[in-house]
Amino acid sequence: MSGSGSGITRVDSVPGVPAAVGPYVQATSAGGFVFTTGQIPAAPGRSIGTFEDEVRATLRNLEAVLVEAGSDVDHIVKVNTYLSSPDQLAPYNVAYEEFFADRRRPARTTVCVGLWGVSLEIDCIAVVRAGADQ
């Protein structure tokens, strides 16, 4: 993590999560919130099977970024999901519900958009955990 002295902390990279493919960071913390970059269904060194598996891999990547930024899945307040096809909504909901089964569900927006070579992307806003090192 890197800070700028302005109360803003940036997470440049997270072990086990695909590196950013452009000039941006994985997450930014400011004002008690974590804002993540969109995560994709990439898993270094692992193959991914079904679309539901891609959703699970994306959510695991998102979780790793949140933890590195001083938050976690239980502190998510808003999820934004971008699917590449309307046909993906039903299997997305299955994997999403499984992931949040024992947790409070956050607010969510899901849209269908054109994506660059990936099937989905997920970003979120979460509250920084009390006592988290920023």
C-alpha positions as CSV (number, residue, x, y, z in Angstrom):
1,M,0.0,0.0,0.0
2,S,1.1,3.5,-0.6
3,G,-0.2,6.7,1.0
4,S,0.0,10.3,-0.1
5,G,-0.3,12.0,3.2
6,S,-3.7,13.3,2.2
7,G,-5.7,10.5,3.9
8,I,-5.8,8.5,0.7
9,T,-4.1,5.1,0.5
10,R,-3.6,3.2,-2.7
11,V,-3.1,-0.6,-3.2
12,D,-0.9,-1.0,-6.2
13,S,-0.9,-4.8,-6.4
14,V,-2.1,-7.8,-4.5
15,P,-0.4,-11.2,-4.4
16,G,-2.3,-13.8,-6.3
17,V,-4.5,-11.2,-8.1
18,P,-3.8,-10.3,-11.7
19,A,-1.9,-7.1,-12.1
20,A,-3.5,-4.0,-13.4
21,V,-3.5,-3.8,-17.2
22,G,-3.2,-0.1,-17.3
23,P,-2.2,3.0,-15.3
24,Y,-4.3,2.4,-12.2
25,V,-4.2,0.8,-8.8
26,Q,-6.2,-2.2,-7.5
27,A,-7.9,-0.1,-4.8
28,T,-8.0,3.3,-3.1
29,S,-9.0,4.0,0.5
30,A,-10.3,7.4,1.4
31,G,-12.8,8.8,4.0
32,G,-13.2,5.4,5.7
33,F,-14.2,3.6,2.4
34,V,-12.4,1.3,0.0
35,F,-13.0,1.7,-3.7
36,T,-11.9,-1.2,-5.8
37,T,-10.9,-1.4,-9.4
38,G,-12.9,-3.8,-11.5
39,Q,-11.8,-7.4,-11.0
40,I,-11.9,-10.0,-13.7
41,P,-12.1,-13.8,-13.8
42,A,-8.4,-14.4,-14.0
43,A,-6.5,-16.7,-11.7
44,P,-2.7,-16.8,-12.2
45,G,-1.6,-20.4,-12.6
46,R,-5.2,-21.8,-12.6
47,S,-7.6,-22.7,-15.3
48,I,-11.2,-21.6,-14.9
49,G,-14.1,-23.7,-16.0
50,T,-17.7,-22.7,-16.2
51,F,-19.1,-19.2,-16.1
52,E,-20.1,-19.7,-12.4
53,D,-16.4,-20.7,-11.8
54,E,-15.4,-17.4,-13.4
55,V,-17.8,-15.5,-11.1
56,R,-16.3,-17.3,-8.1
57,A,-12.7,-16.5,-9.2
58,T,-13.6,-12.8,-9.7
59,L,-15.2,-12.6,-6.3
60,R,-12.1,-14.2,-4.7
61,N,-9.9,-11.6,-6.5
62,L,-12.2,-8.9,-5.2
63,E,-12.0,-10.3,-1.6
64,A,-8.1,-10.4,-1.8
65,V,-8.0,-6.7,-2.9
66,L,-10.4,-5.7,-0.1
67,V,-8.3,-7.5,2.6
68,E,-5.1,-5.9,1.3
69,A,-6.9,-2.5,1.5
70,G,-8.0,-3.0,5.1
71,S,-11.5,-4.2,4.5
72,D,-13.3,-7.5,3.8
73,V,-16.4,-9.0,2.1
74,D,-18.5,-8.4,5.2
75,H,-17.9,-4.7,4.9
76,I,-19.0,-4.3,1.3
77,V,-21.8,-1.7,0.9
78,K,-22.2,-1.7,-2.9
79,V,-21.3,-4.0,-5.7
80,N,-21.2,-3.1,-9.4
81,T,-21.2,-6.0,-11.9
82,Y,-20.7,-5.8,-15.6
83,L,-21.7,-8.9,-17.6
84,S,-21.0,-9.4,-21.3
85,S,-24.3,-11.2,-22.1
86,P,-27.8,-11.1,-20.6
87,D,-27.7,-14.9,-20.6
88,Q,-25.1,-14.7,-17.8
89,L,-27.5,-13.3,-15.2
90,A,-29.0,-16.5,-13.9
91,P,-25.6,-18.3,-13.4
92,Y,-24.1,-15.1,-12.0
93,N,-26.9,-15.0,-9.4
94,V,-26.2,-18.6,-8.4
95,A,-22.5,-18.0,-7.7
96,Y,-23.1,-14.6,-6.2
97,E,-25.8,-15.9,-3.8
98,E,-23.5,-18.8,-2.8
99,F,-20.6,-16.4,-2.1
100,F,-22.8,-14.1,0.1
101,A,-24.8,-17.0,1.6
102,D,-23.6,-16.5,5.2
103,R,-23.1,-12.7,4.9
104,R,-25.2,-9.6,4.7
105,R,-25.9,-8.9,1.1
106,P,-24.7,-5.5,-0.2
107,A,-26.6,-3.2,-2.6
108,R,-25.9,-4.2,-6.2
109,T,-26.1,-3.0,-9.7
110,T,-25.7,-5.4,-12.6
111,V,-25.6,-4.3,-16.2
112,C,-24.7,-5.9,-19.6
113,V,-22.0,-4.1,-21.5
114,G,-19.3,-4.8,-24.1
115,L,-16.1,-5.9,-22.3
116,W,-12.6,-6.3,-23.7
117,G,-11.9,-10.1,-23.8
118,V,-13.5,-11.0,-20.5
119,S,-16.9,-12.4,-19.5
120,L,-17.5,-10.2,-16.5
121,E,-16.0,-7.5,-14.2
122,I,-16.9,-6.7,-10.6
123,D,-16.0,-3.7,-8.5
124,C,-17.2,-2.5,-5.1
125,I,-17.2,0.0,-2.4
126,A,-16.6,-1.2,1.2
127,V,-16.1,0.3,4.6
128,V,-12.6,0.1,6.1
129,R,-12.6,-2.3,9.1
130,A,-12.2,-0.7,12.5
131,G,-8.6,-0.8,13.5
132,A,-7.4,-1.7,10.0
133,D,-3.9,-0.5,9.2
134,Q,-4.1,2.1,6.5
